[in-house]
């Protein structure tokens, strides 16, 4: 997510200057990690180098990912969820214009374990060395950056968003299948990521200096350069001047993605500007996150006292916090679509419905068509007609 250059201020996060306050507060940047697949069958393909080589100029950025079967699509700085999703739609079309297929999911539904190649970049080779077989299965995430006016506001937003992580993860769950079988989960990505170090939800921070000290200590203990090697579900990102929400599965449909980005955008602004709320203990948050990954939109999630409540109740409360911010952030329509996502069972529910009708082949073909089209409903009988050509 490109941000304008910062005024100099050095912190304890690897020696780099933070960039809080260098762009308009509460602007957005969105990143999605998509699988590269055969455009007809949806089978996973280690094709990122070829795709990048053939890709022309784009509005935004397309990068190779840890695994050669994935690309990451990155927007420029955007004002609204709608603008960010339109940018991702253009990037999707550009990748499809190279001849590749794309598939949005937290895990590829059928690819066997171990067939995904590691991308030949020094950082990624180091990750494989550090994590070993924990990175054998690729995962696709949706990351939302929200610009912060200063470091103190970033920590306030980070702390306030922790309690919303289970709800957001339940709504975004989009990976019931892994290695060709139904896992019984709605987010196999979450369970896969539990094998990674530094991949959970960190504790609340007292202030920015607490974050800096904690990051320096953990980086030293893990023998990694800095906090950008932490795969936390949520983190301040001083180098970009944002708070980054990383807990969400990649989405097949841009309609679902827009609803999720809008909710994250509004809740982040609420957390940054409201008085602090009750902070869930780490053990309770971990349990809630697992329940979200197991049951998704059908989950019952614990409150700060451990009492289980239906997701619908938790969502009602979150929307009550979010709606006062939606008009100013320009995302009222997108935010209203979150209830449709729930009613349709979320991405995981749609995957299971497609699989029940035609098995894994039908599921892969439908997901490939939907990801390329951007909508939740591809044209009947064929992949949709798309603009060909790498530029948007």
N, C-alpha and C positions, 0 to 999 in steps of 0.2 A: 504494500500500500504506500505509494510515494507520498511524502510529506515535504513541505518546503523546508529549507535548511534552518537549523535551530540557532538561537542565540546561545553562546557558549555557557554551559553549566555542566560540570563533571560530577558524576555520582559514583557509587561503589558497585556498579553493575558491569564490570569488565573495562572500566576506564573510559567509556563512551559518554558523550554529552546526551542529556535527555532532550526530547523535542516536544514536551508538553507546552501547549500554548502557542505553537508555531503555525497552526492552521485554525480555522474557525471551529469553536467548540461544538461537539456532537455531530460532526460530519462522519461519514461512514466509509469503510473499505471492506470489501467482502472477498473471500478466497474460497474456492471449492476444488476439492481433489476428486477428479473423475477417472474412471477406468477407461483405458483404450481397448476397444474390442473390434472383432470382425463386424463390419457394418450390417451384414445380413443375419449372421447367426448369434451375435452377441458374445462369442467366446473371447476370452481375455487374450490380449496381444502385447508382447514386449516391443512396442513400436514408438516410444517417445522420441528417440533420437531422430527417426525418420520423419515424424510429424513436425518437430521443431524445424528441421532442415527445409521442409517444404512450405512451412507457414509463412505467409507474407506479413506486411505491416498490420497491426491490430490496434484498436483503441483499448488499452489495458496491457496486460502481460500474460503470456503463457510460458510456464516454466516446466522443466522436467522435475519429477518427484523422486523420492527415495527409491521407488521401484520403477523399472522401465515400462511397466504396464499402466502407468498413470501420468497424467499431466495436472498441473495446478493452474487454474484460471484466476487471475487477480485483477480486480477493478482498480481504476484510479480513484482518487478521493471523490466521493459522491455526497450529495445533500440529502437524498431520501432513499428509502428502500426501493421504491419504484425505479429510480435512476440506476441504482446498483444492479438490480435484477435485469434491467434492459441491457446494461453493459455486459453482464454475464451471458445473456442470450446472444449478443453479438460475438462474444468469444467462443461460445459453443458452435455457432455457425461457421466461424473461421476454422476451427479444428475439423469439423465435419467436411469442410471444403477441401481438406487435404486428401480425402478419401477414407479417413479413419471413421470408425464408429466410436461412440462414447456412451458410457453407462454410469448413471449416478446412483450410488448405493454405499452403505457403510462398509460392506464387504462384497466381493464378487460372488454371486450365488453359487457358481459351479466350479470355478478354477481349483484344481488340486493344490494342496499345500506344497510349497517348495518350487513351483514352476515360475514364479515371478523373479526376474533378474534384478539385481541391485544396479542402480544407475552409476556410471563410471565418473563420479565426482568424489573429490577427497573427503568432503563432509560425510557423504553417504557411505563410503567405504569405512570410515571411522565408526559411524553408527552401527554398521553390521559387526564390526570387531567388538564394540562395546556391548551390544545386545544379543549377539548370537542368534539362536533360533527364535527368539522373541519377535524378530522381524520377518519370519518366514511367510506370514500371511499379510498381504497388503491391506490397508484400511483407508477408507475415503471419508474425509471430514469436511465440514462446513465451518469456516472461521469468520467471525464478525468482529471487526475493529471499530471502536467508537472513539473519536478524538476527544481529548481531555484538555481543559484550559490550564491546568497546573497539576503538579505531582500530588498535592494533598487531595484534590478532587478525584484523581485517579484511584487513590487508595480508598477513599470513601465509596466510590462506585464498585471497586473490586470487592470490598467487604460486603456491601449490600447485595451484590449479585450472587454471592455464594448460596444463599437460601433458595434462589430460583433455579439452580442448576438441575435438580431432579425433574422439575416440571419441564424445562426446556429440553432435556434429554428425552423424556417420555414423548413429547410432541414430535421430536425430530427422529425418533427411532425408525430406521429404514434398512435393517439388515437381518432379517430372520433366517436367511440361508447362508451357509458357509460350507465350502468343499462339497457341494452337491446335495446337502441334506438340510432339513429343517432343524434348527438348533433348539427349538422350544423357547428361544428368546425372541425379542423384537429388535434388539441391537447386539448382534454378534460382534460388532466393532468394539463395543464397550468391554466385553469379556476378553477380546483379543488384546486390547490396549492395557488391560490389567497385568499383562505379562511384561510391560515396559516399566522401567524405573521412572520416577518423577512424572507420573502420568495421572495422578489423582487430583483431588481438590485441596489446595494448600490451606493452612489455617488463615484466619483473619490477621491482618497486619496492623500494628499500632499506628504506624505512620510510614512515610516513604523511606526514611532511614532504616526502619525495621526491615522493610522489603530489601533494601540494598545490602544490609548486613546478612540477612538470611540467604539471599542469592549468592553472595560471595562465599559464605560458609558451605553451602550445598555444592556450588561449583567446584570448590576445592576438594570436598569429600568425594565427588563423583569423577574428579579428574577431567572436567570439561571446561571449556573456555569461559562460559557465562550463562546467563539465564535463558538464552535462546536455545539451549540444549535441554531445557525443561519442557516436557510435554504435558504440562498441567492443563486441566479443563478450563482454566480461567487464569489470566495473568495480566498484571500491568506490563506494558511494552514501552519502556522509556525511549528506546531508539526510534520508535515511530510516533511517540506522543499519544498512545492510545491505551485503552483497556481492550483486551482480546478475549472473546468467548470462543472456546475451542471444543466444547463438549458435544457438538451436534454432528449427527451422521450427515454425509453428503445426500442431497436430495435428487430424486429422479425428475420431478416436476418443478419448473420454475415458479408455478403458482404456489406450491407448498413452500418453496424457498422464500418467496416474497413475504408470506405470512410470518414465517419464523424470524426473518430479518427485522420486520416491523416490530414484532414483540420484543426482540432483544434490544432494538434501538430505544423503544419507549421505556423499558424496564431499566436500561442503563442510565438514561437521563433521570428517571425517578430516583434510582439509587444514589446518583451523584448529587442530587439537590435536596433530598428528604433527610429528616432526622434518622439516625441509625436505628435499625430494627433489631429484634432479638436474633442473636447469632447462633446457628445450629452447631452443636459439638461435632467434631470430625467424625466420630464413630456413627452418629446418627445420619450425617450427610452421606457417608459411604453406604449405609444400608439403604437410604432413599434412592441413591443413584443406581444401586443394583436392582431395586424394585422397578425403577423406571426402565432399565434395560431388559428386564424379564417380562413386564406386562404392558409397557407403552401407554397408550391412551386408555387402557382398561385398568391402569394401576391405581392402588390406594397408596398414598404417600404420607409419611409421618410428619407431624408438625414438630415444633421445637420441644414439646413435651412427650413426643413419641406416640401420640394418638394418630391412628390411621384415618385418612380422609380420602374420599373419592377424588380422582383427578379433576372432575368437573368442578368441584368446590374450590380446589386449589387454583384452577384456571380462572374461575370467576373473580377470585380475590386479586389475581395478577392483572387481569384486564381492568379491574377497577383502579389499580395503580397506573396502568399504562395509558388508558384512554385520555386523561387530561393532557398528555403530552403528544398525542397522535396528530392533532390538527397542526400544531406548530412544526412538527417533524414531517408533515406532509405524507402521512401513511395511514389515514383512516380506513380507506378501502382495503388495503393489504392486511391491516390488523383485524378487520371484521372477518376476513377469510379464515382465521385460525379455527373458528368453530366448524367450518366445512371440513377442514383437515381432520378434526376429531371425529366428526360424524362418519367419515369415510374410512375410519380405522387407521389413519396415518399411512405413511409409506409402507410400513411392514404389513398392514392389513391389505393394501392393494397388491403387494407382492404375493401374499398367500392366496388371494382370490384368483390372480392370474394363473398361479401354479395349479390350483385345484381344477381349473378348466382344461388346461392343456399340458401340464407338466413343465419340466425345466426348460425345454426348448421354447415353448410359448412364452414363458416368463422372460427369458433372455431377449427374445425378439421384441416383445412389447416394451421392456425397459429401455432397450436401445432406441426404439422409435420415439418413446416419450422424452427421453433425455435430449435427443436431437431436435424434437419439435418444441420442447419447452413447456408444453401443456400436459395436463393429466390424462388427456384422451387422444391417442393418435388416430389418424385416419384409418377407417376400417379396412382391413385386408392388405395394407401395404404401409411401408414407412412413408412419412410425409414428404412432399416435395420441399426441397430446401434450396436456398440460394447457394450456388456453387462459386467458389472463389475465396481466397484467403483474407481479403480485406473487408472491413465494415465501414 
